[in-house]
Amino acid sequence: MAKKSSLGRGLDSLFVDNSLDEKLADSSGKTLVRLSKIEPNPDQPRREFEIEALSELADSISRNGLIQPIIVRPGANEGYYTIIAGERRWRASKMAGLIEIPVIIMDIDDKKSAELALIENIQREDLNPIEEAKAYRLLINEYDLTQSEVAEQVGKSRVTVTNALRILELPEEILTMISSGSLTTGHGRAILGLKDESEMLPLARRAANDELSVRSLEEAVRRINSKKPPKTEALSGEKAQLKEYYKAIENKATEKLGSRVKIADSSKKKSISIQFTDSRELEDILVRLCGNTIFDDIK
């Protein structure tokens, strides 16, 4: 089963180990470019830049200059360049009043540029939780990576990536609350535990307004879930206990496999199902369950 090269580790070196800048300079060229000739990447995953943090970086750049060059590629218009990585440094350099800054020029296509920008932003932890989750989803949907490959590229655990993607199942208003900091991802995960999706938004608003802790919110979710549904028979004690047992297994298996697990147990149907997004993720799940030799006799 072929695996993609580790772009994540390469980018980690690129943006943490300055010695690699010198290697890139030998092949791609390090040069000074006027700020007016540099344009931001329209596919930049980060949409929010904290003014206070930018001001602090601008003050540092005013005193010391821009020590680490940004990475650019030739733009659509001759003589102009588009940022691959380093938009925050570019913005701060403008605030500091610089006329030109050092850059490293890389000649790569749109797809590779967007992929590198996504991974660089995730590795630098410059994104808010929702931007980060959407970046993971974009790497999976647009660049044909599995959750395991995304985790490897950005230096995160697979469970971290899976949990981040689950947050995107919340209503958009709740995602906005998390982006703005009114709620945390811990609040979001607690709200995902609600059985009735119509309860999500009202509970999220109450959590934000009343500044509920995650633990208090989890208690509220348990209370709401424990309410007897109208016009239905209550489950017997044994059946209710079995249902809770299955739910605990589903949650634990989902966490371990990084894929949604569902158990069905009725008089007509008894089954376990595991969701996957593509063939590579299916293969990864089967290897986890059955071992590395499962594909030995399959052509």
N, C-alpha and C positions, 0 to 999 in steps of 0.2 A: 504494500500500500504506500504510494508515493506521498512524501511530506514536503510542504513548502519550505523554502529556506527561512532562517530565523531573522526576519527583518527587524524584529523587536530588539534582539541583542545587538544587531548592527547599529540601530538608531541609538540605543542606549550608549554605545561607545561614542557615537557621533556627537551627542549632546552632553556627555559627562566627561569624556576623556578628550582633553584638548589636543593631545598628540595626534589624534586622527584628523583634526582640522588641517594639520600640516601635510598629512598624506593626501587629503583631498585637494589641498592647494597645489600640490605637484601636478595632479592630473586635470582638475577642473578649473584651477586658477582662483587665487584670492586677490581681490582688487577693491578699490574704493569706488563707490557709485553714489551719485547724488540722490538724496532722499526723494526728490521730486520725480525721479525716474523709476521708483520702486512702488509697486501696487500690491495691495493685500490680495490674498487668495479668496475668491468668491465662495469656494467650498470649505473655507476654514470652519471646523466644527465648533470652535469657541465663539460665542456670540456676545458674551459679557466680559468687560475688562474693568476691574476695580480701580477707580480713579486714585484712591490713596496709595495702593500698591504701585501703580504706574508712576505716581509722583515721586515715591521713594526711589524707584529705579532710575527715573530721570535725574534726580539729584546725584545719584552715584555716577551716572554716565557723564554729567556735567563736570564732576570732579576728576574722573579717571578715564573718560572716553569709553567707547564700546569695545570692551576687551575681546568678547567672543563674537565673531562675524555671524550674520544671519545667512540662511541658505535660500538661494533664489534660482529661478530658471528664466530663460528668455521669454518675454511677454509676447502678446499678440501684435503689438506695435513695435516697430524697429527701434532699438535703443532703450526700450523699457524692460523691466523685469518684474516677475510675479513671485511673491514670497511662498516658499515651500514650508519653511519653519523659522520662527523668530518674529512673528507679528508683534508680540508684546514688546520686544526689544526695539523694533522699528518705531512703534508708537511712542515709546519712552524717549527715543532719540529725537523724534520730532519735538516733543515737549521740552527737551533739553536745549533745543535750538541748533542742533547739528545740521550742517549742510550736506555732508556726505558721510557714509559709514562703510566699514569693511564688509564684503560679502564673499561667499563662495558660490560659484555658478555651476549648476548641474543641468545637463541637457537631458531631461526625461519627459515622458508624455503625460497627458492629463491624468490618466488613471493612476500611474505610479506616483505622481505628485500628490494627488488627493490621499492616496493610501499612506504615504510617508507622513503627511500633515496630520492625519488622524492618529497614527501611532505615536508620533512625537508629542502631540498634545496630551494623550492619555498617559504617557510615560512621565511627563513633567507634572502631572496632577494639576493642570491648569483649568480643567473643566469642572463645572458643577456636576452633581450626581446624575442629573437627567441628560446633560450634554454627553457625559461619559457613556451612559447606557445607550444613547442614540448612536454614538460613535461605534460601539461594539456591534450594534444591529446593522449599521452601514457596512462594516467590514465583512459581516456574514452575508448580507443580501447582495451587495454590489461587488465584492471582491472574492466571493466564493470560498470563504474560510469557515471552518467549523468552530464551534465554541472552544474546543480544545486548542485549536490552532491560534485563535484570537488570544486565549489566555497565555499561550507560549510567547506570542509576538510582543505582548505588552507587559510581560513579567508579572501576571496576576494568576491566582489559582482559578481553576475552572468553576468552582463553586462561587467565587466572587463575580465572575462574568455572568453566570446563570442567575444569581440573585439580582444583579443589576438589570438584566434583561426583563426579569419578572416585574420590576417596578413599572415598566412601560405598559403593563396591562391595566394600570390605574387610569381613571378618567383624566382628561387633559387639565382640568382645573386643579386637581390634586398634584399633578406633575408640576404645574406652575408654582404651587405652594412650596414644593420641595426645592425647585430651582431658586426661589427667592429666599429660602432659609426659614420660612414660616413653619415648615415641618421638616423632619429628617428622613433619611431613607429607612431608618428603624420604624418611624411612624408609618411609612408607606407599606413596609412588609407586614406590620400588624394589621393594617386596614385590608390588605389582600386576604387576610384570614376570614373575612366576613363571608358567610354563606349567601347572603342576599346582597347582590351588587347595588341595589337601590339604596342601601343603608350607607354606602361608602362615602358619598359626598357630604351628607349631613354630619356624619361622624367626623370627617376630616375638618370641616368648618368649625365644629365644636372644639376639636383638639387644638386647632390653631388659635381660636379666640380665647379659650381658657388656658392655653399654654400647658396642655396635659403632657406628662412624661410618657415615654414609650410604655413603661410598665402599666401606668394608669389606662393608657389606650388599649393595651392588650386585655386588661380586665374588662373594659367596656365591650370589646369584641366578644369575649367569652359570655358576658351577660346577654348580649344581643343574640348570639348564636344559640343560647340555651332556651330562648323563648319558644314555647310550643307553637308550631305553625297553625294558622287558623284553618278550621274545617278539615283537619286530617287527624287520623288516629295517632295517639302517642305510641312510640315504639315500646315494646316490652323491655324490662330491665336488661335481659340477656341480649336482645337485639341491639339496644342502644349501646351497651358495652362493647359488642362486637364491632359496631360501626365506628366507635371512637378508636378501637384497636386498629382497624384498617386505616383510619385516617392518620394515625401516628406512623404506621408502616409506610404509607404513601409519602408523607413528609420526609421521613428518614431516608427512604430510597431515592427520592427526588434530590435530596441534598448530596447523597453519596455519588449518584450517577451523573448529576448535572442535567438530567432530563426529566420531564414531568412523568410521574408514575401514577396510574389509576387502577384501583381494584374494584371489580364488580362481583357481587355475591347475592344472587337472588335464586328463586326456585327455577328460573329458566336460563339463567346465565351466571357462570362463575368464570372469571377471567382476570388477568392482569395485563395492562397495556402500558407501553413506554413510548412516549412521543419523541420523534426526531425530525430534524429539518432537511437533511439530505443524506445521500448514501454514505458519505464519509463519516457523518455522525453516527449512523446506524452501525457501521463497522466498528467504530470506537466503542459503542455500547456493548456490542457482542463480544469484543475482546475483553472488556472489563468483566463480563458475566461468565464467559466460557474459556478464556485464556487465549494466548497468542497463536495456538495451533489450529484454531477453528477454521481458518481459510486454507490450510495446507492442501487439502484435496479438492479445492474448488478452483476451477479455471475461469 
